[in-house]
């Protein structure tokens, strides 16, 4: 009997140790494990010439009322308080107003034409209106499949209401790879104001799903340490920490050669990234190199967790090569007191969003950045007391930046603002358009999952909305 048994897997692992080490080193090259080069994406070359390099998504969580912000409907003013025509709502999916008496509810604030383009925007957005109307491409004919918040967030972020699928930011990072050496390629920040019901935002909204864990979004906190546990504990210097990271990396590499688990390769690269973030994150948060004029423009001195502060950080992240940046503001769920609350929520984001567009443009970055502004759905043209209910059949979002027509409006809802009536745009159409601007054909960008070719835009037909593109 042999003094010790050698299993088939162990034998192959040991006999191929040298070759395996070479292969793993090659596999990890360019992933920041041994150097500082950023990680490449799987789409090489891209399907076509990209118009933008990165996306900044300003996500107004809770369901921003299109009727009080970007979609002016004089009919609602004219018929305020009268019964909603049955022909508009009969047989339609309504959330909490189902079975209630439905009455027309007028816009709660006046609209005004802004810029040379004459875009009609509510006066609750004075900065966006006066400074950015001619930069914005308003899409007023969106619809979604989900009428409640969590599935609607999931659908808007992942293209499906099934939890656990990859977020758009993960798809983008997987396809294009990272440009940043010392920061994650997909970063999320969340702010909260004092108006409306606070919309819970689950971390699964930026999860990588069935894609590699390395493309999952990373949340940066707006106050305190931006990333928990990224600082060394007292008494541990960078040299000591480097030694720990190297030792753990060596053990992981050795184990990877034996078991060939892609998640171990992810773990190796993420340990290295975490080490480099120990120096890059403090530099990101140090705003001493920002002028007083810039800080005043955003309305922040940093570190206060406000939407404006996060917008400034978003610009700094974009400068450092972060591929996909998502800013959630949780203040837009206005079932009651909408006149006060929609104005309050708008005031919390107006200055920061306008400053971001102006700042990107003056730095020459808007031409290769796509900025998105909008919610998971809209609000009803019918009153819910002195508020509005969830609404999926028609709402507004706007885009700005590279490849998008500036000062342009596309699509319409009906005279009540209920249905997307002209040039309808689905969530999948929006996703297809964003991918197109990044150089990706949404039909060809698939990943095998459970025997199926899965993609961000799902199985139903989706189109690139070429009418909004330059």
C-alpha positions in Angstrom: 0.0 0.0 0.0 1.3 3.5 -0.9 2.3 5.6 2.2 0.0 8.3 1.0 -2.8 8.5 -1.6 -2.7 11.1 -4.3 -6.1 12.0 -5.8 -6.6 12.7 -9.5 -7.3 16.4 -8.9 -4.3 16.8 -6.5 -2.0 15.0 -9.0 -3.0 17.2 -11.9 -2.8 20.2 -9.7 0.7 19.4 -8.5 2.1 18.3 -11.8 0.8 21.4 -13.5 1.9 23.8 -10.7 4.5 25.6 -12.8 2.3 25.9 -15.9 -0.7 26.8 -13.7 1.2 29.6 -12.0 2.2 31.0 -15.4 -1.4 30.8 -16.6 -2.8 32.4 -13.5 -0.3 35.2 -13.7 -1.3 35.8 -17.3 -5.0 35.7 -16.3 -4.5 38.3 -13.6 -2.3 40.6 -15.7 -4.0 43.9 -16.2 -6.3 43.2 -13.2 -4.3 45.3 -10.8 -2.9 42.3 -8.9 0.7 42.8 -9.6 0.6 46.3 -11.0 -1.7 49.3 -11.3 -3.3 48.7 -14.7 -7.1 48.7 -14.7 -9.1 45.7 -15.5 -10.2 45.1 -19.1 -13.7 44.3 -20.2 -14.9 41.3 -22.2 -15.9 43.3 -25.3 -12.7 43.8 -27.2 -13.2 45.4 -29.6 -16.5 47.2 -28.9 -19.4 46.6 -31.3 -19.1 50.1 -32.7 -17.5 53.5 -31.9 -18.6 54.7 -28.5 -19.9 58.2 -28.0 -19.4 58.3 -24.2 -16.9 56.6 -21.7 -19.0 56.7 -18.6 -22.5 57.1 -17.1 -23.6 59.2 -14.1 -27.2 58.3 -13.2 -29.0 60.7 -10.9 -31.7 58.5 -9.5 -34.7 60.2 -7.9 -35.9 57.3 -5.8 -39.6 57.1 -4.9 -41.3 58.2 -8.1 -40.8 61.8 -9.1 -44.1 63.3 -10.3 -43.6 64.1 -14.0 -46.7 66.3 -13.9 -45.1 68.7 -11.3 -41.6 68.7 -12.8 -41.1 68.2 -16.6 -44.5 67.4 -18.2 -46.8 70.4 -18.3 -50.5 69.5 -18.8 -52.8 72.5 -19.0 -55.8 70.1 -19.1 -55.2 69.2 -15.5 -55.3 72.8 -14.5 -58.6 73.3 -16.5 -60.3 70.2 -15.0 -58.8 70.3 -11.5 -61.2 68.6 -9.0 -63.4 67.1 -11.6 -63.9 63.4 -12.1 -61.2 61.7 -14.1 -62.7 60.5 -17.3 -63.5 56.8 -17.1 -62.2 56.3 -20.6 -58.7 57.1 -19.5 -58.5 54.8 -16.4 -61.0 52.0 -17.0 -59.3 48.6 -16.7 -55.9 50.1 -16.0 -53.5 49.1 -13.2 -53.6 51.6 -10.3 -51.8 51.2 -7.0 -53.4 52.5 -3.8 -56.2 54.4 -5.6 -57.7 51.2 -7.0 -61.5 51.3 -6.3 -61.4 55.0 -5.1 -63.1 58.0 -6.6 -60.7 59.4 -9.1 -60.4 63.2 -9.5 -58.2 65.3 -11.6 -55.3 67.0 -9.8 -53.7 70.1 -11.3 -49.9 70.7 -11.4 -48.9 72.2 -8.0 -46.4 74.7 -9.4 -46.2 76.8 -12.5 -44.2 75.9 -15.5 -41.9 78.2 -17.5 -40.1 78.1 -20.8 -36.3 78.1 -20.3 -33.3 78.6 -22.6 -33.2 79.1 -26.4 -34.9 75.7 -26.8 -37.9 76.9 -24.8 -38.1 73.7 -22.8 -41.1 73.8 -20.4 -39.9 73.0 -16.9 -41.4 73.6 -13.5 -40.2 76.6 -11.7 -39.3 74.4 -8.8 -36.1 73.7 -10.8 -34.7 77.3 -11.3 -31.1 76.2 -11.7 -31.7 73.3 -14.0 -34.1 75.4 -16.0 -32.0 78.6 -16.3 -28.5 76.9 -16.7 -29.2 73.5 -18.3 -32.4 73.5 -20.4 -30.4 73.7 -23.5 -28.2 70.8 -22.4 -31.1 68.4 -21.6 -32.9 65.9 -23.8 -36.3 65.3 -22.2 -38.0 62.0 -22.9 -41.6 62.4 -21.9 -43.0 59.1 -23.0 -41.5 56.5 -20.8 -43.4 53.6 -19.3 -42.5 50.7 -17.0 -43.8 47.3 -16.1 -43.9 47.7 -12.3 -46.2 49.7 -10.1 -44.6 49.3 -6.7 -41.3 50.6 -5.6 -39.0 47.7 -5.0 -39.9 45.8 -8.2 -39.8 49.1 -10.1 -36.3 49.9 -8.8 -35.3 46.3 -9.7 -36.7 46.6 -13.2 -35.2 50.0 -13.8 -31.8 48.9 -12.6 -31.6 45.3 -14.0 -34.2 45.1 -16.8 -36.2 42.5 -14.9 -38.4 42.3 -11.8 -36.6 39.1 -10.8 -34.3 39.9 -7.9 -30.7 38.8 -8.2 -30.0 39.8 -11.8 -27.0 42.0 -12.6 -27.5 45.8 -12.4 -26.8 47.9 -15.5 -23.7 49.3 -13.9 -22.4 45.7 -13.5 -23.2 44.9 -17.2 -21.4 48.1 -18.3 -18.3 47.4 -16.2 -18.3 43.7 -17.3 -18.4 44.7 -21.0 -16.1 47.7 -21.0 -13.8 47.1 -18.0 -12.5 49.7 -15.6 -10.4 52.8 -16.4 -9.7 53.6 -12.7 -6.6 51.9 -11.2 -7.4 52.7 -7.5 -11.2 52.8 -7.3 -14.0 50.5 -8.2 -15.5 50.8 -11.7 -19.1 51.0 -10.4 -19.8 53.3 -7.4 -23.1 54.2 -5.7 -23.9 57.0 -3.3 -27.2 57.6 -1.4 -28.5 60.9 0.0 -31.6 61.6 2.1 -33.4 64.9 2.5 -36.3 65.9 4.7 -39.3 65.7 2.3 -41.5 62.8 1.3 -41.4 59.2 2.5 -37.9 57.9 2.6 -37.5 55.3 -0.1 -35.5 52.2 1.1 -32.7 51.3 -1.4 -31.4 47.7 -1.1 -27.8 46.9 -2.0 -29.1 44.3 -4.4 -29.9 47.2 -6.7 -26.2 47.4 -7.6 -25.5 43.6 -7.3 -23.5 41.7 -10.0 -26.0 38.8 -10.1 -24.7 36.0 -12.3 -21.8 38.2 -13.5 -18.4 38.0 -11.7 -18.4 39.5 -8.3 -15.7 42.0 -9.3 -18.2 44.1 -11.3 -20.6 44.6 -8.3 -21.2 48.2 -7.3 -19.5 49.6 -4.2 -21.4 52.1 -2.0 -19.5 55.1 -0.8 -20.9 56.8 2.3 -21.4 60.6 2.2 -20.4 61.2 5.9 -17.7 59.6 8.0 -15.5 57.0 6.5 -16.7 56.7 2.8 -15.8 52.9 2.9 -16.0 51.1 6.1 -12.8 49.3 7.3 -10.7 50.8 4.5 -8.4 52.5 7.0 -5.7 50.6 8.8 -6.2 50.0 12.5 -3.9 51.8 14.9 -0.4 50.5 14.9 -0.6 49.1 11.4 1.4 51.0 8.7 1.1 50.6 4.9 4.2 48.4 4.7 2.7 45.9 7.2 -0.6 46.0 5.4 1.2 45.3 2.1 2.8 42.3 3.6 -0.6 40.9 4.8 -2.2 41.5 1.4 0.8 39.8 -0.4 0.6 36.8 2.0 -3.2 36.4 1.5 -2.8 36.8 -2.2 -0.1 34.0 -2.4 -2.4 31.7 -0.5 -5.3 32.5 -2.7 -3.2 32.0 -5.8 -2.1 28.6 -4.6 -5.6 27.5 -3.9 -6.8 28.9 -7.2 -4.4 26.6 -9.1 -6.0 23.6 -7.4 -9.7 24.4 -7.7 -9.9 26.8 -10.7 -12.7 28.9 -9.1 -13.2 32.3 -10.9 -14.4 33.8 -7.6 -11.0 33.3 -6.1 -9.5 35.3 -9.0 -12.0 38.0 -8.1 -11.0 37.8 -4.4 -7.4 38.3 -5.3 -8.0 41.4 -7.4 -10.5 42.8 -4.9 -8.0 42.5 -2.0 -5.5 44.4 -4.1 -8.0 47.0 -5.1 -9.0 47.4 -1.4 -5.3 48.0 -0.5 -4.9 50.7 -3.2 -8.2 52.3 -2.1 -6.6 53.0 1.3 -4.6 55.8 -0.4 -7.0 56.7 -3.2 -10.2 57.2 -1.2 -8.8 59.8 1.3 -7.5 61.7 -1.8 -10.9 61.5 -3.4 -12.6 63.0 -0.3 -10.0 65.7 0.2 -11.6 68.8 -1.4 -8.8 71.2 -0.6 -7.9 71.3 -4.3 -11.5 72.6 -5.2 -11.9 76.3 -5.6 -14.4 78.2 -3.4 -16.3 79.0 -6.6 -16.8 75.3 -7.4 -17.8 74.5 -3.8 -20.3 77.4 -3.8 -21.7 76.2 -7.1 -22.5 72.8 -5.7 -23.6 74.3 -2.4 -21.3 72.2 -0.2 -18.0 72.1 1.6 -18.0 68.3 1.3 -18.5 65.5 3.8 -22.1 66.5 4.6 -23.9 63.6 2.8 -26.1 65.9 0.7 -27.0 65.3 -2.9 -24.9 68.3 -3.9 -21.9 66.9 -2.1 -22.4 63.6 -3.9 -22.7 65.4 -7.3 -19.3 66.9 -6.6 -17.8 63.6 -5.7 -19.4 62.1 -8.8 -17.4 64.6 -10.9 -14.3 63.7 -9.1 -14.9 60.0 -9.5 -15.5 60.5 -13.3 -12.2 62.4 -13.5 -10.5 59.4 -11.9 -11.9 56.9 -14.4 -14.9 55.4 -12.6 -17.1 53.9 -15.3 -20.6 53.9 -13.8 -21.7 56.3 -11.0 -25.2 56.2 -9.5 -26.5 58.8 -7.1 -29.8 57.9 -5.3 -31.8 60.6 -3.6 -34.5 58.9 -1.5 -37.0 61.8 -1.2 -39.5 61.5 -4.0 -42.3 59.3 -2.6 -45.1 62.0 -2.4 -48.4 60.4 -1.5 -49.4 63.5 0.5 -48.6 67.2 0.8 -47.1 67.1 -2.7 -47.1 70.8 -3.2 -44.7 71.4 -0.3 -42.8 68.1 -0.7 -42.1 68.1 -4.4 -40.8 71.7 -4.1 -38.6 70.7 -1.2 -37.2 67.6 -2.9 -36.5 69.6 -6.0 -34.6 72.2 -4.0 -32.5 69.4 -2.5 -31.3 68.3 -6.0 -31.6 71.2 -8.3 -28.4 73.0 -7.5 -26.2 69.9 -7.4 -27.6 68.5 -10.6 -27.2 71.8 -12.5 -23.7 72.3 -11.1 -22.7 68.8 -12.2 -23.7 69.5 -15.8 -22.0 72.9 -15.9 -18.9 71.6 -14.2 -18.6 68.6 -16.6 -19.0 70.9 -19.6 -16.5 73.5 -18.5 -13.9 70.7 -17.9 -14.6 69.2 -21.4 -16.0 66.0 -19.8 -19.7 66.3 -20.7 -19.0 65.4 -24.3 -17.9 61.9 -23.2 -20.2 61.5 -20.2 -23.9 60.5 -20.3 -25.9 61.9 -17.4 -29.4 60.4 -16.7 -32.0 62.0 -14.4 -35.2 60.3 -13.4 -37.2 57.8 -11.2 -38.5 54.3 -11.2 -41.9 55.5 -12.4 -44.1 58.7 -12.3 -47.2 59.8 -10.3 -50.9 59.8 -11.2 -52.8 62.7 -12.7 -55.5 61.8 -10.1 -55.4 63.1 -6.5 -54.5 60.9 -3.6 -55.7 63.4 -0.9 -53.3 66.2 -1.5 -50.7 63.9 -3.1 -50.3 61.5 -6.0 -50.2 57.7 -6.3 -47.7 55.5 -8.1 -47.9 55.6 -11.9 -46.3 53.3 -14.5 -48.1 54.2 -17.8 -46.2 57.5 -18.6 -43.4 59.5 -17.0 -40.4 61.6 -17.9 -36.6 61.3 -17.7 -33.9 63.4 -19.1 -30.5 62.7 -20.6 -27.5 65.0 -21.2 -24.0 64.7 -22.5 -22.2 62.9 -25.4 -24.3 61.7 -28.3 -27.6 63.1 -27.0 -29.5 66.0 -28.7 -29.3 69.0 -26.4 -32.3 71.2 -25.8 -34.6 68.5 -27.3 -37.9 67.0 -26.3 -39.0 63.5 -27.4 -42.3 61.8 -26.9 -45.6 62.8 -25.3 -48.1 61.6 -22.8 -51.9 62.2 -23.5 -53.6 65.4 -22.4 -54.0 64.1 -18.9 -50.4 62.9 -18.6 -51.6 59.4 -18.0 -50.5 57.3 -21.0 -47.3 57.4 -23.0 -49.1 58.3 -26.3 -46.5 59.5 -28.8 -43.1 57.8 -29.5 -43.3 55.4 -26.5 -40.1 54.4 -24.8 -39.8 51.4 -22.6 -37.2 50.8 -19.9 -35.6 48.2 -22.2 -35.4 50.9 -24.9 -33.7 53.2 -22.5 -31.2 50.5 -21.6 -30.5 49.7 -25.2 -29.9 53.4 -25.9 -27.5 53.8 -23.0 -25.5 50.7 -24.1 -25.4 52.0 -27.7 -23.9 55.3 -26.6 -21.2 53.2 -24.8 -20.4 51.3 -28.0 -22.4 48.2 -27.1 -25.0 46.4 -29.3 -27.6 45.3 -26.7 -28.6 42.3 -28.8 -25.1 40.9 -29.0 -24.1 41.5 -25.4 -25.2 38.3 -23.8 -24.0 36.0 -21.0 -24.9 32.3 -20.7 -26.9 31.8 -17.5 -28.7 28.6 -16.7 -28.5 27.5 -20.3 -29.9 30.8 -21.7 -28.3 33.7 -23.4 -29.2 36.4 -20.9 -29.0 40.2 -21.6 -29.8 43.5 -19.9 -32.7 44.2 -22.3 -34.5 40.9 -21.8 -36.3 38.8 -24.3 -39.0 41.3 -25.6 -38.0 43.5 -28.5 -36.1 46.6 -27.5 -34.8 49.4 -29.7 -32.2 52.1 -29.6 -34.1 55.4 -29.5 -32.0 56.9 -32.4 -34.3 60.0 -32.6 -32.7 61.4 -29.4 -29.1 60.9 -30.6 -26.9 63.3 -32.5 
